[in-house]
């Protein structure tokens, strides 16, 4: 089977975790290839996510790398069992850019989600009208079919809140986002009403950082911290007008955990935040 041209973020992460195990064990790619009776190029392709790897090979590599973390090995094997076309976002492959599929995949498999948003709301919490207005403002202007696909994809992401075992969800939103009249007064008001509604969802915590907070928090970028089912799969997604970036280095993860913890300290309580949103809604 030829190497994948564009592996998904999760396929690349599986390979990356195998590379980390190898490097931690002090083994070379050549040594791993010798143990697997394959060539070094195959190991490189596996570690880049460009080719798949069987559960049996993952377990053999884990033994060779002296990895005794059974939970991590089981999770890596579970990723290896996943197949393209298995999940709903695969329907958008070739229609939307890979980063749209990667964010849906990241949210779906996360055990917990923590968002920090400066001037907009997390995609999972957006109404259709709000998402439509956001995407309609893209530069250059999107073709009608892509605009429709982006909105539809974003609405489907909301389904994780309705799962029996939905991930723990925390959103920290700056007050600036509450005052942005994206889509006009009617759309903005409907969005705030939706926030009030979903804030009652079990497992969902919504907090607002008010302008009056005297604790400075750098909220100039949109941050998503997705906790994996094992800590080794924790991932940060940082968004910007020119695209998103996925981070999994330990130092970066620690930095963003501190940022989110400080943002939570600067924010109102969930009860105060609901009252605050209600007050802003009435003023619209």
C-alpha positions as CSV (number, residue, x, y, z in Angstrom):
1,X,0.0,0.0,0.0
2,X,1.5,3.4,-1.0
3,X,2.2,6.0,1.8
4,X,-0.7,8.4,2.6
5,X,-0.2,11.8,1.1
6,X,-2.1,13.6,3.8
7,X,-2.4,11.6,7.1
8,X,-5.0,12.8,9.5
9,X,-3.8,14.5,12.7
10,X,-4.7,11.5,14.7
11,X,-2.8,9.1,12.3
12,X,0.2,11.4,12.6
13,X,-0.1,11.5,16.4
14,X,-0.1,7.7,16.6
15,X,3.2,7.7,14.6
16,X,4.6,10.5,16.7
17,X,3.9,8.7,20.0
18,X,5.7,5.6,18.6
19,X,8.6,7.8,17.7
20,X,8.7,9.2,21.3
21,X,8.7,5.7,22.8
22,X,11.6,4.7,20.5
23,X,13.6,7.8,21.3
24,X,12.9,7.5,25.0
25,X,14.2,3.9,24.8
26,X,17.4,5.1,23.1
27,X,16.7,3.0,20.0
28,X,17.4,4.0,16.4
29,X,15.0,3.7,13.5
30,X,17.4,1.1,12.1
31,X,17.2,-1.0,15.2
32,X,13.4,-0.8,15.2
33,X,13.4,-1.9,11.6
34,X,15.7,-4.8,12.3
35,X,13.4,-6.0,15.1
36,X,10.4,-5.7,12.8
37,X,12.2,-7.4,9.9
38,X,11.5,-4.4,7.7
39,X,13.5,-1.4,6.3
40,X,14.2,1.9,8.0
41,X,12.1,3.8,5.5
42,X,9.0,1.8,6.7
43,X,9.7,2.8,10.3
44,X,10.0,6.5,9.2
45,X,6.7,6.3,7.3
46,X,5.0,4.7,10.4
47,X,6.3,7.4,12.7
48,X,5.1,10.1,10.3
49,X,1.6,8.6,10.0
50,X,2.1,8.0,6.3
51,X,1.4,4.3,6.6
52,X,-0.7,2.3,9.0
53,X,0.6,-0.1,11.7
54,X,-1.1,-3.2,13.1
55,X,-1.9,-3.7,16.7
56,X,0.5,-6.7,16.8
57,X,3.3,-4.5,15.6
58,X,2.5,-1.8,18.2
59,X,2.6,-4.3,21.0
60,X,5.9,-5.7,19.7
61,X,7.4,-2.3,19.4
62,X,6.2,-1.4,23.0
63,X,8.0,-4.5,24.4
64,X,11.1,-3.6,22.3
65,X,11.0,0.0,23.7
66,X,10.5,-1.3,27.3
67,X,7.2,0.6,27.6
68,X,5.2,-0.8,30.5
69,X,2.3,1.8,30.2
70,X,-0.5,-0.6,29.3
71,X,-3.1,2.1,29.1
72,X,-1.1,4.0,26.5
73,X,-0.4,0.9,24.5
74,X,-4.2,0.0,24.5
75,X,-5.1,3.6,23.3
76,X,-2.5,3.4,20.5
77,X,-3.9,0.1,19.4
78,X,-7.4,1.6,19.4
79,X,-6.2,4.4,17.1
80,X,-4.7,1.8,14.8
81,X,-8.1,0.1,14.5
82,X,-9.8,3.2,13.3
83,X,-10.5,3.4,9.6
84,X,-11.1,6.3,7.2
85,X,-14.8,6.6,6.5
86,X,-15.7,5.4,10.0
87,X,-16.8,8.9,11.3
88,X,-19.1,11.6,10.1
89,X,-16.4,14.1,9.3
90,X,-15.0,11.8,6.6
91,X,-18.0,12.8,4.5
92,X,-16.3,16.2,4.1
93,X,-12.9,14.9,2.9
94,X,-12.1,16.6,-0.3
95,X,-14.8,19.2,0.4
96,X,-13.2,21.0,3.3
97,X,-9.6,21.6,4.2
98,X,-8.0,18.9,6.4
99,X,-7.8,21.2,9.4
100,X,-11.7,21.2,9.6
101,X,-11.7,17.4,9.8
102,X,-8.8,17.4,12.3
103,X,-10.6,19.7,14.8
104,X,-13.8,17.5,14.6
105,X,-11.7,14.4,15.2
106,X,-9.9,16.0,18.1
107,X,-13.1,17.1,19.8
108,X,-14.7,13.7,19.2
109,X,-12.0,11.6,20.8
110,X,-11.2,14.0,23.7
111,X,-12.0,13.2,27.3
112,X,-12.2,16.9,28.2
113,X,-12.3,20.2,26.3
114,X,-11.2,23.6,27.6
115,X,-11.7,26.6,25.4
116,X,-10.4,30.2,25.7
117,X,-12.0,32.6,23.3
118,X,-11.3,36.3,22.9
119,X,-13.9,37.8,20.5
120,X,-16.0,34.8,19.3
121,X,-17.5,31.7,20.8
122,X,-16.4,28.1,20.5
123,X,-17.7,26.4,17.4
124,X,-19.6,23.8,19.3
125,X,-21.5,26.6,21.1
126,X,-22.4,28.6,17.9
127,X,-25.8,28.9,16.4
128,X,-26.2,28.4,12.6
129,X,-26.9,32.1,12.0
130,X,-23.8,33.1,13.9
131,X,-21.5,30.5,12.1
132,X,-23.0,31.6,8.8
133,X,-22.1,35.3,9.5
134,X,-18.6,34.3,10.6
135,X,-17.8,32.3,7.5
136,X,-19.5,34.8,5.2
137,X,-16.9,37.4,6.4
138,X,-14.0,35.3,5.1
139,X,-11.4,36.9,2.8
140,X,-11.5,36.0,0.0
141,X,-15.2,35.4,-0.1
142,X,-16.2,31.7,0.0
143,X,-18.1,30.0,-2.8
144,X,-21.7,29.2,-1.8
145,X,-21.1,25.5,-1.7
146,X,-18.1,25.7,0.6
147,X,-19.9,28.3,2.9
148,X,-22.8,25.8,3.2
149,X,-20.4,22.9,3.9
150,X,-18.5,24.8,6.6
151,X,-21.7,25.8,8.4
152,X,-23.1,22.3,8.2
153,X,-19.9,20.8,9.5
154,X,-19.8,23.2,12.4
155,X,-23.4,22.4,13.3
156,X,-22.6,18.6,13.3
157,X,-19.7,19.2,15.8
158,X,-22.3,20.2,18.4
159,X,-23.5,16.6,18.5
160,X,-20.8,15.6,21.0
161,X,-22.8,17.5,23.7
162,X,-25.7,15.1,23.2
163,X,-23.7,11.9,23.6
164,X,-24.3,9.7,26.6
165,X,-20.7,10.1,27.5
166,X,-19.9,13.6,26.3
167,X,-16.5,15.0,27.2
168,X,-16.2,17.4,30.1
169,X,-16.5,20.9,28.5
170,X,-15.3,24.2,29.8
171,X,-15.4,27.5,27.9
172,X,-13.9,30.7,29.1
173,X,-15.1,33.7,27.0
174,X,-14.0,37.3,27.2
175,X,-16.7,39.9,27.7
176,X,-15.7,41.3,24.3
177,X,-17.2,38.3,22.6
178,X,-20.6,39.1,24.2
179,X,-20.7,42.6,22.7
180,X,-19.7,41.6,19.1
181,X,-22.8,41.9,17.0
182,X,-21.7,39.3,14.5
183,X,-24.5,38.9,11.9
184,X,-26.5,41.8,13.3
185,X,-28.5,42.5,16.5
186,X,-31.0,39.6,15.9
187,X,-28.3,37.0,15.2
188,X,-26.2,38.2,18.1
189,X,-29.1,38.1,20.5
190,X,-30.1,34.6,19.4
191,X,-26.5,33.5,20.0
192,X,-26.5,34.8,23.6
193,X,-29.8,33.1,24.3
194,X,-28.3,29.9,23.0
195,X,-25.3,30.3,25.3
196,X,-27.7,30.7,28.3
197,X,-29.5,27.6,27.3
198,X,-26.4,25.4,26.8
199,X,-24.8,26.7,30.0
200,X,-27.4,24.5,31.9
201,X,-26.1,21.4,30.1
202,X,-24.6,18.9,32.6
203,X,-20.8,18.6,32.2
204,X,-20.6,22.1,30.6
205,X,-19.0,25.0,32.4
206,X,-19.2,28.5,30.9
207,X,-17.3,31.4,32.4
208,X,-16.9,35.1,31.4
209,X,-13.8,37.3,31.9
210,X,-15.2,40.8,32.4
211,X,-13.6,43.9,31.2
212,X,-13.4,44.9,34.9
213,X,-11.1,42.0,35.8
214,X,-7.9,43.3,37.3
215,X,-6.0,40.1,36.4
216,X,-4.4,40.4,33.0
217,X,-4.8,37.4,30.7
218,X,-3.4,37.2,27.2
219,X,-6.6,36.3,25.3
220,X,-5.4,37.5,21.8
221,X,-5.6,33.9,20.5
222,X,-8.3,31.2,20.5
223,X,-7.1,28.2,22.4
224,X,-8.5,24.7,22.7
225,X,-6.9,22.3,25.2
226,X,-8.2,18.7,24.4
227,X,-7.4,16.2,27.1
228,X,-6.8,12.7,25.8
229,X,-8.1,9.5,27.3
230,X,-4.4,9.2,28.5
231,X,-2.4,12.3,29.3
232,X,0.2,11.5,26.6
233,X,-2.5,12.3,24.0
234,X,-3.3,15.8,25.3
235,X,-3.3,18.3,22.5
236,X,-3.6,22.1,22.1
237,X,-5.2,23.7,19.1
238,X,-4.3,27.4,18.6
239,X,-6.4,29.2,16.0
240,X,-5.6,32.4,14.0
241,X,-6.9,34.2,11.0
242,X,-4.4,32.3,8.8
243,X,-5.2,28.8,10.1
244,X,-4.9,26.6,13.1
245,X,-1.9,24.8,14.7
246,X,-1.8,21.6,16.7
247,X,0.7,21.3,19.5
248,X,1.6,18.3,21.7
249,X,5.1,19.1,23.0
250,X,5.2,18.8,26.8
251,X,6.5,22.3,27.4
252,X,3.8,23.9,25.2
253,X,1.0,21.8,26.9
254,X,2.2,23.0,30.3
255,X,2.2,26.6,29.2
256,X,-1.3,26.5,27.9
257,X,-2.6,24.7,31.1
258,X,-1.2,27.6,33.1
259,X,-2.8,30.1,30.8
260,X,-6.2,28.4,31.1
261,X,-5.9,28.1,34.9
262,X,-5.1,31.8,35.1
263,X,-8.0,32.7,32.8
264,X,-10.3,30.7,35.0
265,X,-9.1,32.6,38.1
266,X,-9.8,35.9,36.3
267,X,-13.2,34.8,35.2
268,X,-16.6,35.1,37.0
269,X,-18.1,31.9,38.5
270,X,-20.5,30.0,36.2
271,X,-23.5,31.4,38.1
272,X,-22.2,35.0,37.8
273,X,-21.4,34.4,34.2
274,X,-24.9,33.3,33.4
275,X,-26.3,36.4,35.1
276,X,-23.8,38.5,33.2
277,X,-24.7,37.1,29.8
278,X,-28.4,37.5,30.7
279,X,-27.8,41.2,31.4
280,X,-25.9,41.8,28.1
281,X,-28.7,39.9,26.2
282,X,-31.4,42.2,27.7
283,X,-29.4,45.3,26.5
284,X,-29.3,44.1,22.9
